[in-house]
Amino acid sequence: MVVSDGSGREAQQKERYFSFRMPLHYPRYTKADYEAMPEWQLDRLLEQYGLPVMGGVDDKRKFAIGAFIWPSQY
């Protein structure tokens, strides 16, 4: 539990930790969609799910494909 002391530290604490958040809808992109997706859209998608947005665009694509596409969909 984060208690506010008015200093803004609670916001800083939240930014340090990643926690998975399940939005209402699971993304329904194909592998080809992720491979063509611009970096800003990958960043937004990963942020929506509380996943880390680190590395280059290729790293983000690989992460999104691994996180959101089932192996049977490759």
SEVONU-702397 format. One record per atom (N, C-alpha, C): x, y, z; residue number from 1; atom name; residue in three letters. Coordinates in nm, 3 decimals, always signed. Atoms other than C-alpha are relative to their C-alpha. Example, Ala and Ser with C-alpha at 12.3 -4.5 7.8 and 13.67 -1.06 7.14 Angstrom:
! residues 2
X: +0.089 | Y: -0.119 | Z: +0.000 | n: 1 | atom: N | res: ALA $
X: +1.230 | Y: -0.450 | Z: +0.780 | n: 1 | atom: CA | res: ALA $
X: +0.090 | Y: +0.120 | Z: +0.000 | n: 1 | atom: C | res: ALA $
X: -0.082 | Y: -0.119 | Z: -0.006 | n: 2 | atom: N | res: SER $
X: +1.367 | Y: -0.106 | Z: +0.714 | n: 2 | atom: CA | res: SER $
X: -0.077 | Y: +0.109 | Z: +0.073 | n: 2 | atom: C | res: SER $
This chain:
! residues 74
X: +0.084 | Y: -0.117 | Z: +0.000 | n: 1 | atom: N | res: MET $
X: +0.000 | Y: +0.000 | Z: +0.000 | n: 1 | atom: CA | res: MET $
X: +0.088 | Y: +0.123 | Z: +0.000 | n: 1 | atom: C | res: MET $
X: -0.077 | Y: -0.123 | Z: +0.010 | n: 2 | atom: N | res: VAL $
X: +0.131 | Y: +0.343 | Z: -0.092 | n: 2 | atom: CA | res: VAL $
X: -0.079 | Y: +0.110 | Z: +0.068 | n: 2 | atom: C | res: VAL $
X: +0.064 | Y: -0.109 | Z: -0.073 | n: 3 | atom: N | res: VAL $
X: +0.053 | Y: +0.625 | Z: +0.146 | n: 3 | atom: CA | res: VAL $
X: +0.064 | Y: +0.131 | Z: -0.043 | n: 3 | atom: C | res: VAL $
X: -0.051 | Y: -0.129 | Z: +0.046 | n: 4 | atom: N | res: SER $
X: +0.085 | Y: +0.979 | Z: +0.021 | n: 4 | atom: CA | res: SER $
X: +0.039 | Y: +0.087 | Z: +0.118 | n: 4 | atom: C | res: SER $
X: -0.042 | Y: -0.096 | Z: -0.102 | n: 5 | atom: N | res: ASP $
X: +0.287 | Y: +1.218 | Z: +0.232 | n: 5 | atom: CA | res: ASP $
X: +0.007 | Y: +0.140 | Z: -0.058 | n: 5 | atom: C | res: ASP $
X: +0.002 | Y: -0.131 | Z: +0.065 | n: 6 | atom: N | res: GLY $
X: +0.241 | Y: +1.503 | Z: -0.014 | n: 6 | atom: CA | res: GLY $
X: +0.129 | Y: +0.035 | Z: -0.071 | n: 6 | atom: C | res: GLY $
X: -0.130 | Y: -0.031 | Z: +0.061 | n: 7 | atom: N | res: SER $
X: +0.600 | Y: +1.484 | Z: -0.140 | n: 7 | atom: CA | res: SER $
X: +0.011 | Y: -0.051 | Z: -0.143 | n: 7 | atom: C | res: SER $
X: -0.007 | Y: +0.057 | Z: +0.134 | n: 8 | atom: N | res: GLY $
X: +0.523 | Y: +1.295 | Z: -0.462 | n: 8 | atom: CA | res: GLY $
X: +0.081 | Y: -0.127 | Z: -0.008 | n: 8 | atom: C | res: GLY $
X: -0.082 | Y: +0.122 | Z: +0.001 | n: 9 | atom: N | res: ARG $
X: +0.733 | Y: +0.997 | Z: -0.356 | n: 9 | atom: CA | res: ARG $
X: -0.078 | Y: -0.124 | Z: -0.041 | n: 9 | atom: C | res: ARG $
X: +0.078 | Y: +0.118 | Z: +0.037 | n: 10 | atom: N | res: GLU $
X: +0.446 | Y: +0.753 | Z: -0.410 | n: 10 | atom: CA | res: GLU $
X: +0.001 | Y: -0.021 | Z: -0.151 | n: 10 | atom: C | res: GLU $
X: -0.005 | Y: +0.012 | Z: +0.145 | n: 11 | atom: N | res: ALA $
X: +0.453 | Y: +0.827 | Z: -0.784 | n: 11 | atom: CA | res: ALA $
X: +0.135 | Y: -0.056 | Z: -0.043 | n: 11 | atom: C | res: ALA $
X: -0.132 | Y: +0.051 | Z: +0.033 | n: 12 | atom: N | res: GLN $
X: +0.828 | Y: +0.762 | Z: -0.793 | n: 12 | atom: CA | res: GLN $
X: +0.010 | Y: -0.148 | Z: +0.032 | n: 12 | atom: C | res: GLN $
X: -0.004 | Y: +0.141 | Z: -0.037 | n: 13 | atom: N | res: GLN $
X: +0.782 | Y: +0.430 | Z: -0.613 | n: 13 | atom: CA | res: GLN $
X: -0.074 | Y: -0.085 | Z: -0.103 | n: 13 | atom: C | res: GLN $
X: +0.077 | Y: +0.075 | Z: +0.098 | n: 14 | atom: N | res: LYS $
X: +0.519 | Y: +0.317 | Z: -0.863 | n: 14 | atom: CA | res: LYS $
X: +0.079 | Y: -0.018 | Z: -0.129 | n: 14 | atom: C | res: LYS $
X: -0.074 | Y: +0.007 | Z: +0.125 | n: 15 | atom: N | res: GLU $
X: +0.750 | Y: +0.391 | Z: -1.158 | n: 15 | atom: CA | res: GLU $
X: +0.113 | Y: -0.101 | Z: +0.006 | n: 15 | atom: C | res: GLU $
X: -0.113 | Y: +0.092 | Z: -0.014 | n: 16 | atom: N | res: ARG $
X: +1.024 | Y: +0.165 | Z: -1.020 | n: 16 | atom: CA | res: ARG $
X: -0.040 | Y: -0.146 | Z: -0.023 | n: 16 | atom: C | res: ARG $
X: +0.044 | Y: +0.138 | Z: +0.006 | n: 17 | atom: N | res: TYR $
X: +0.814 | Y: -0.151 | Z: -1.032 | n: 17 | atom: CA | res: TYR $
X: -0.093 | Y: -0.022 | Z: -0.119 | n: 17 | atom: C | res: TYR $
X: +0.089 | Y: +0.039 | Z: +0.108 | n: 18 | atom: N | res: PHE $
X: +0.646 | Y: -0.327 | Z: -1.320 | n: 18 | atom: CA | res: PHE $
X: -0.096 | Y: -0.104 | Z: +0.055 | n: 18 | atom: C | res: PHE $
X: +0.096 | Y: +0.101 | Z: -0.037 | n: 19 | atom: N | res: SER $
X: +0.330 | Y: -0.522 | Z: -1.262 | n: 19 | atom: CA | res: SER $
X: -0.092 | Y: -0.022 | Z: -0.118 | n: 19 | atom: C | res: SER $
X: +0.084 | Y: +0.032 | Z: +0.113 | n: 20 | atom: N | res: PHE $
X: +0.127 | Y: -0.701 | Z: -1.521 | n: 20 | atom: CA | res: PHE $
X: -0.142 | Y: +0.049 | Z: +0.026 | n: 20 | atom: C | res: PHE $
X: +0.138 | Y: -0.046 | Z: -0.007 | n: 21 | atom: N | res: ARG $
X: -0.210 | Y: -0.537 | Z: -1.586 | n: 21 | atom: CA | res: ARG $
X: -0.073 | Y: -0.055 | Z: -0.121 | n: 21 | atom: C | res: ARG $
X: +0.076 | Y: +0.056 | Z: +0.111 | n: 22 | atom: N | res: MET $
X: -0.471 | Y: -0.713 | Z: -1.797 | n: 22 | atom: CA | res: MET $
X: -0.108 | Y: +0.098 | Z: -0.042 | n: 22 | atom: C | res: MET $
X: +0.106 | Y: -0.085 | Z: +0.053 | n: 23 | atom: N | res: PRO $
X: -0.666 | Y: -0.466 | Z: -2.006 | n: 23 | atom: CA | res: PRO $
X: -0.123 | Y: -0.084 | Z: -0.035 | n: 23 | atom: C | res: PRO $
X: +0.126 | Y: +0.066 | Z: +0.030 | n: 24 | atom: N | res: LEU $
X: -1.020 | Y: -0.549 | Z: -2.104 | n: 24 | atom: CA | res: LEU $
X: +0.014 | Y: -0.099 | Z: -0.116 | n: 24 | atom: C | res: LEU $
X: -0.015 | Y: +0.085 | Z: +0.118 | n: 25 | atom: N | res: HIS $
X: -0.912 | Y: -0.698 | Z: -2.439 | n: 25 | atom: CA | res: HIS $
X: +0.145 | Y: -0.045 | Z: -0.017 | n: 25 | atom: C | res: HIS $
X: -0.132 | Y: +0.055 | Z: +0.031 | n: 26 | atom: N | res: TYR $
X: -0.619 | Y: -0.924 | Z: -2.519 | n: 26 | atom: CA | res: TYR $
X: +0.035 | Y: +0.042 | Z: -0.143 | n: 26 | atom: C | res: TYR $
X: -0.032 | Y: -0.043 | Z: +0.137 | n: 27 | atom: N | res: PRO $
X: -0.428 | Y: -0.797 | Z: -2.826 | n: 27 | atom: CA | res: PRO $
X: -0.015 | Y: -0.114 | Z: -0.100 | n: 27 | atom: C | res: PRO $
X: +0.024 | Y: +0.102 | Z: +0.103 | n: 28 | atom: N | res: ARG $
X: -0.520 | Y: -0.980 | Z: -3.144 | n: 28 | atom: CA | res: ARG $
X: +0.080 | Y: +0.029 | Z: -0.126 | n: 28 | atom: C | res: ARG $
X: -0.087 | Y: -0.025 | Z: +0.113 | n: 29 | atom: N | res: TYR $
X: -0.227 | Y: -0.895 | Z: -3.365 | n: 29 | atom: CA | res: TYR $
X: +0.066 | Y: -0.129 | Z: -0.044 | n: 29 | atom: C | res: TYR $
X: -0.075 | Y: +0.115 | Z: +0.052 | n: 30 | atom: N | res: THR $
X: -0.050 | Y: -1.145 | Z: -3.587 | n: 30 | atom: CA | res: THR $
X: +0.149 | Y: +0.029 | Z: +0.012 | n: 30 | atom: C | res: THR $
X: -0.145 | Y: -0.019 | Z: -0.003 | n: 31 | atom: N | res: LYS $
X: +0.324 | Y: -1.198 | Z: -3.597 | n: 31 | atom: CA | res: LYS $
X: +0.040 | Y: +0.106 | Z: -0.103 | n: 31 | atom: C | res: LYS $
X: -0.029 | Y: -0.099 | Z: +0.104 | n: 32 | atom: N | res: ALA $
X: +0.331 | Y: -0.996 | Z: -3.921 | n: 32 | atom: CA | res: ALA $
X: -0.038 | Y: +0.141 | Z: +0.046 | n: 32 | atom: C | res: ALA $
X: +0.040 | Y: -0.131 | Z: -0.053 | n: 33 | atom: N | res: ASP $
X: +0.144 | Y: -0.713 | Z: -3.746 | n: 33 | atom: CA | res: ASP $
X: +0.108 | Y: +0.055 | Z: +0.093 | n: 33 | atom: C | res: ASP $
X: -0.104 | Y: -0.045 | Z: -0.093 | n: 34 | atom: N | res: TYR $
X: +0.407 | Y: -0.698 | Z: -3.470 | n: 34 | atom: CA | res: TYR $
X: +0.128 | Y: +0.036 | Z: -0.076 | n: 34 | atom: C | res: TYR $
X: -0.121 | Y: -0.027 | Z: +0.076 | n: 35 | atom: N | res: GLU $
X: +0.689 | Y: -0.710 | Z: -3.725 | n: 35 | atom: CA | res: GLU $
X: -0.008 | Y: +0.132 | Z: -0.077 | n: 35 | atom: C | res: GLU $
X: +0.018 | Y: -0.125 | Z: +0.074 | n: 36 | atom: N | res: ALA $
X: +0.542 | Y: -0.409 | Z: -3.910 | n: 36 | atom: CA | res: ALA $
X: -0.039 | Y: +0.118 | Z: +0.091 | n: 36 | atom: C | res: ALA $
X: +0.049 | Y: -0.102 | Z: -0.093 | n: 37 | atom: N | res: MET $
X: +0.427 | Y: -0.217 | Z: -3.601 | n: 37 | atom: CA | res: MET $
X: +0.108 | Y: +0.104 | Z: +0.030 | n: 37 | atom: C | res: MET $
X: -0.098 | Y: -0.104 | Z: -0.034 | n: 38 | atom: N | res: PRO $
X: +0.597 | Y: +0.120 | Z: -3.541 | n: 38 | atom: CA | res: PRO $
X: +0.036 | Y: -0.006 | Z: +0.149 | n: 38 | atom: C | res: PRO $
X: -0.051 | Y: +0.009 | Z: -0.137 | n: 39 | atom: N | res: GLU $
X: +0.801 | Y: +0.155 | Z: -3.224 | n: 39 | atom: CA | res: GLU $
X: -0.094 | Y: +0.067 | Z: +0.101 | n: 39 | atom: C | res: GLU $
X: +0.088 | Y: -0.070 | Z: -0.094 | n: 40 | atom: N | res: TRP $
X: +0.563 | Y: +0.407 | Z: -3.064 | n: 40 | atom: CA | res: TRP $
X: -0.122 | Y: -0.086 | Z: +0.037 | n: 40 | atom: C | res: TRP $
X: +0.117 | Y: +0.085 | Z: -0.026 | n: 41 | atom: N | res: GLN $
X: +0.275 | Y: +0.158 | Z: -3.098 | n: 41 | atom: CA | res: GLN $
X: +0.038 | Y: -0.119 | Z: +0.088 | n: 41 | atom: C | res: GLN $
X: -0.050 | Y: +0.107 | Z: -0.087 | n: 42 | atom: N | res: LEU $
X: +0.482 | Y: -0.123 | Z: -2.946 | n: 42 | atom: CA | res: LEU $
X: +0.016 | Y: +0.051 | Z: +0.143 | n: 42 | atom: C | res: LEU $
X: -0.016 | Y: -0.059 | Z: -0.132 | n: 43 | atom: N | res: ASP $
X: +0.572 | Y: +0.107 | Z: -2.656 | n: 43 | atom: CA | res: ASP $
X: -0.134 | Y: +0.014 | Z: +0.070 | n: 43 | atom: C | res: ASP $
X: +0.133 | Y: -0.022 | Z: -0.058 | n: 44 | atom: N | res: ARG $
X: +0.207 | Y: +0.194 | Z: -2.598 | n: 44 | atom: CA | res: ARG $
X: -0.064 | Y: -0.133 | Z: +0.041 | n: 44 | atom: C | res: ARG $
X: +0.058 | Y: +0.131 | Z: -0.029 | n: 45 | atom: N | res: LEU $
X: +0.096 | Y: -0.170 | Z: -2.614 | n: 45 | atom: CA | res: LEU $
X: +0.064 | Y: -0.062 | Z: +0.124 | n: 45 | atom: C | res: LEU $
X: -0.069 | Y: +0.057 | Z: -0.115 | n: 46 | atom: N | res: LEU $
X: +0.361 | Y: -0.287 | Z: -2.368 | n: 46 | atom: CA | res: LEU $
X: -0.034 | Y: +0.077 | Z: +0.128 | n: 46 | atom: C | res: LEU $
X: +0.036 | Y: -0.081 | Z: -0.117 | n: 47 | atom: N | res: GLU $
X: +0.283 | Y: +0.003 | Z: -2.133 | n: 47 | atom: CA | res: GLU $
X: -0.141 | Y: -0.032 | Z: +0.049 | n: 47 | atom: C | res: GLU $
X: +0.137 | Y: +0.033 | Z: -0.038 | n: 48 | atom: N | res: GLN $
X: -0.088 | Y: -0.086 | Z: -2.137 | n: 48 | atom: CA | res: GLN $
X: -0.005 | Y: -0.125 | Z: +0.088 | n: 48 | atom: C | res: GLN $
X: -0.002 | Y: +0.125 | Z: -0.075 | n: 49 | atom: N | res: TYR $
X: -0.002 | Y: -0.429 | Z: -1.999 | n: 49 | atom: CA | res: TYR $
X: +0.100 | Y: +0.004 | Z: +0.116 | n: 49 | atom: C | res: TYR $
X: -0.093 | Y: -0.013 | Z: -0.111 | n: 50 | atom: N | res: GLY $
X: +0.252 | Y: -0.297 | Z: -1.748 | n: 50 | atom: CA | res: GLY $
X: +0.129 | Y: -0.077 | Z: -0.023 | n: 50 | atom: C | res: GLY $
X: -0.121 | Y: +0.073 | Z: +0.033 | n: 51 | atom: N | res: LEU $
X: +0.536 | Y: -0.471 | Z: -1.929 | n: 51 | atom: CA | res: LEU $
X: +0.114 | Y: +0.097 | Z: -0.028 | n: 51 | atom: C | res: LEU $
X: -0.113 | Y: -0.091 | Z: +0.018 | n: 52 | atom: N | res: PRO $
X: +0.887 | Y: -0.325 | Z: -1.953 | n: 52 | atom: CA | res: PRO $
X: +0.018 | Y: +0.041 | Z: -0.146 | n: 52 | atom: C | res: PRO $
X: -0.025 | Y: -0.054 | Z: +0.132 | n: 53 | atom: N | res: VAL $
X: +0.959 | Y: -0.102 | Z: -2.249 | n: 53 | atom: CA | res: VAL $
X: +0.148 | Y: +0.036 | Z: -0.005 | n: 53 | atom: C | res: VAL $
X: -0.145 | Y: -0.021 | Z: +0.000 | n: 54 | atom: N | res: MET $
X: +1.335 | Y: -0.144 | Z: -2.285 | n: 54 | atom: CA | res: MET $
X: +0.060 | Y: -0.058 | Z: -0.127 | n: 54 | atom: C | res: MET $
X: -0.071 | Y: +0.051 | Z: +0.115 | n: 55 | atom: N | res: GLY $
X: +1.582 | Y: -0.204 | Z: -2.562 | n: 55 | atom: CA | res: GLY $
X: -0.042 | Y: +0.070 | Z: -0.128 | n: 55 | atom: C | res: GLY $
X: +0.032 | Y: -0.056 | Z: +0.130 | n: 56 | atom: N | res: GLY $
X: +1.560 | Y: -0.128 | Z: -2.930 | n: 56 | atom: CA | res: GLY $
X: -0.131 | Y: -0.054 | Z: -0.053 | n: 56 | atom: C | res: GLY $
X: +0.128 | Y: +0.039 | Z: +0.058 | n: 57 | atom: N | res: VAL $
X: +1.262 | Y: -0.173 | Z: -3.156 | n: 57 | atom: CA | res: VAL $
X: -0.003 | Y: -0.150 | Z: -0.029 | n: 57 | atom: C | res: VAL $
X: -0.003 | Y: +0.144 | Z: +0.026 | n: 58 | atom: N | res: ASP $
X: +1.373 | Y: -0.526 | Z: -3.251 | n: 58 | atom: CA | res: ASP $
X: -0.022 | Y: -0.080 | Z: +0.129 | n: 58 | atom: C | res: ASP $
X: +0.020 | Y: +0.066 | Z: -0.130 | n: 59 | atom: N | res: ASP $
X: +1.390 | Y: -0.625 | Z: -2.883 | n: 59 | atom: CA | res: ASP $
X: -0.146 | Y: +0.008 | Z: +0.043 | n: 59 | atom: C | res: ASP $
X: +0.141 | Y: -0.018 | Z: -0.037 | n: 60 | atom: N | res: LYS $
X: +1.043 | Y: -0.483 | Z: -2.823 | n: 60 | atom: CA | res: LYS $
X: -0.091 | Y: -0.088 | Z: -0.084 | n: 60 | atom: C | res: LYS $
X: +0.081 | Y: +0.087 | Z: +0.087 | n: 61 | atom: N | res: ARG $
X: +0.902 | Y: -0.671 | Z: -3.123 | n: 61 | atom: CA | res: ARG $
X: +0.009 | Y: -0.145 | Z: +0.045 | n: 61 | atom: C | res: ARG $
X: -0.019 | Y: +0.138 | Z: -0.045 | n: 62 | atom: N | res: LYS $
X: +1.051 | Y: -1.001 | Z: -3.006 | n: 62 | atom: CA | res: LYS $
X: -0.074 | Y: -0.023 | Z: +0.132 | n: 62 | atom: C | res: LYS $
X: +0.067 | Y: +0.013 | Z: -0.129 | n: 63 | atom: N | res: PHE $
X: +0.918 | Y: -0.940 | Z: -2.655 | n: 63 | atom: CA | res: PHE $
X: -0.151 | Y: -0.008 | Z: -0.019 | n: 63 | atom: C | res: PHE $
X: +0.145 | Y: -0.002 | Z: +0.024 | n: 64 | atom: N | res: ALA $
X: +0.566 | Y: -0.856 | Z: -2.780 | n: 64 | atom: CA | res: ALA $
X: -0.046 | Y: -0.130 | Z: -0.065 | n: 64 | atom: C | res: ALA $
X: +0.035 | Y: +0.126 | Z: +0.066 | n: 65 | atom: N | res: ILE $
X: +0.560 | Y: -1.160 | Z: -3.009 | n: 65 | atom: CA | res: ILE $
X: +0.001 | Y: -0.115 | Z: +0.101 | n: 65 | atom: C | res: ILE $
X: -0.009 | Y: +0.105 | Z: -0.102 | n: 66 | atom: N | res: GLY $
X: +0.673 | Y: -1.385 | Z: -2.723 | n: 66 | atom: CA | res: GLY $
X: -0.107 | Y: +0.010 | Z: +0.106 | n: 66 | atom: C | res: GLY $
X: +0.098 | Y: -0.020 | Z: -0.106 | n: 67 | atom: N | res: ALA $
X: +0.426 | Y: -1.233 | Z: -2.479 | n: 67 | atom: CA | res: ALA $
X: -0.144 | Y: -0.020 | Z: -0.047 | n: 67 | atom: C | res: ALA $
X: +0.139 | Y: -0.004 | Z: +0.043 | n: 68 | atom: N | res: PHE $
X: +0.114 | Y: -1.214 | Z: -2.693 | n: 68 | atom: CA | res: PHE $
X: -0.040 | Y: -0.102 | Z: -0.106 | n: 68 | atom: C | res: PHE $
X: +0.035 | Y: +0.098 | Z: +0.103 | n: 69 | atom: N | res: ILE $
X: +0.134 | Y: -1.483 | Z: -2.962 | n: 69 | atom: CA | res: ILE $
X: +0.030 | Y: -0.140 | Z: +0.052 | n: 69 | atom: C | res: ILE $
X: -0.019 | Y: +0.138 | Z: -0.042 | n: 70 | atom: N | res: TRP $
X: +0.084 | Y: -1.849 | Z: -2.878 | n: 70 | atom: CA | res: TRP $
X: +0.090 | Y: -0.070 | Z: -0.102 | n: 70 | atom: C | res: TRP $
X: -0.089 | Y: +0.071 | Z: +0.093 | n: 71 | atom: N | res: PRO $
X: +0.345 | Y: -2.085 | Z: -3.029 | n: 71 | atom: CA | res: PRO $
X: -0.075 | Y: -0.062 | Z: -0.119 | n: 71 | atom: C | res: PRO $
X: +0.076 | Y: +0.060 | Z: +0.109 | n: 72 | atom: N | res: SER $
X: +0.071 | Y: -2.249 | Z: -3.238 | n: 72 | atom: CA | res: SER $
X: -0.041 | Y: +0.102 | Z: -0.107 | n: 72 | atom: C | res: SER $
X: +0.037 | Y: -0.104 | Z: +0.093 | n: 73 | atom: N | res: GLN $
X: +0.009 | Y: -1.912 | Z: -3.409 | n: 73 | atom: CA | res: GLN $
X: +0.116 | Y: +0.047 | Z: -0.087 | n: 73 | atom: C | res: GLN $
X: -0.116 | Y: -0.042 | Z: +0.079 | n: 74 | atom: N | res: TYR $
X: +0.361 | Y: -1.875 | Z: -3.552 | n: 74 | atom: CA | res: TYR $
X: -0.021 | Y: -0.041 | Z: -0.140 | n: 74 | atom: C | res: TYR $
